[in-house]
């Protein structure tokens, strides 16, 4: 089980891989990532793939909108993890 | 003996700076090997050699800026036997030879490949800069291995393909994650050198400006647009993605690229170049994909033979292109020869693109945002996802009639997503 700060770390690292110029500390947790960081759907897909590689969590396409901000993404991953553990 | 020239990496390139040689005199090279890194002012591009042979002499030093067409190196005829990196790889697995072989004089091509496999490996842990054979570099790129982290066991501490593969295996087995390793998917992001950034940005603006000014000055553009209904295509895509794991999923833009590529293959007058007052059809569909770079600027590398690739291949290639373009590592063959270009600005929320053609190409296809819009069909008004496709085409090479057929063809392909 990965803790929320660790999940946040995973997401931030995935984001900085597609957008190396961003300052990880400057990401606003509740602002849309796509707009805030100027990432497109190809970048976003690479973020999803990186999260999957790091955590093993497979995010279905229909859930992509639930990861639109950093806070939402961390909350989503924490939930997904709990559900997997419970299943 | 032949000369290896500074290639033209796009119509806007007049000169290039040789940043780094990946080969040295005496090295055997095969067609397609990456031999040097060149800065075109728009990007750092890895350039390939287009013949088999042995590097004879390097004529241009690292850091030198030379015009397109300048001889960079001389290459002598290949050996009778294909050599690749095998001797070095074999040597790497054997205990270090007791005595060093005589070094080969730079100007005299070695008679046999074996003569260069002999120098002993350096002390453990030491490696000279990031010297690596082109084969090793390619393997590193494919396996997602950082060359800086690999210990070289080849001649003069050079990193061989075997070293890279060993490093990849080591890091894969040490990764404790339960996720299945997929090393090729996300290579470590190589950030472009930060110090060069403002320079590069200014140079890139200048290069884009010069090319676009030439386009607007010389090419009599005409513009057409067509709204395309994507209900069936997106439904098909959604279904297809349900069965796919994360790293195999397709994006809608891949359907658009594939449809354009197929239409371009069927309408040669849209796919090629206007040179010396005449149209020259392209050799296959080399689909330019406009990729915006972080911090401004754009680059349009080619997706080779895109009309013959399946959606999975296009998706894989585009993801790879986007990632390498944004990390500043493209290859020469990807830069030189797009026969038609696609620009997709839908992600930025715009509805319609009035494109500017990349000379000497004769057409550019633009896509706006895919959105739900009112759509009338069979006497009923409904809501469907649609996209506006636009065409900017060169009136010297084609007329509006042909352009219209071209857009209609793209539409037709998008109505049969299963055949893309």
Interface residues (C-beta under 8 A of the other chain):
Chain A: X16 X17 X18 X19 X20 X21 X38 X40 X41 X42 X43 X45 X46 X48 X49 X50 X52 X53 X54 X55 X56 X58 X59 X60 X61
Chain B: X177 X178 X179 X181 X182 X185 X186 X188 X189 X191 X238 X241 X242 X245 X246 X247 X249 X251 X252 X253 X292 X294 X295 X318 X319 X322 X323 X326 X327 X347
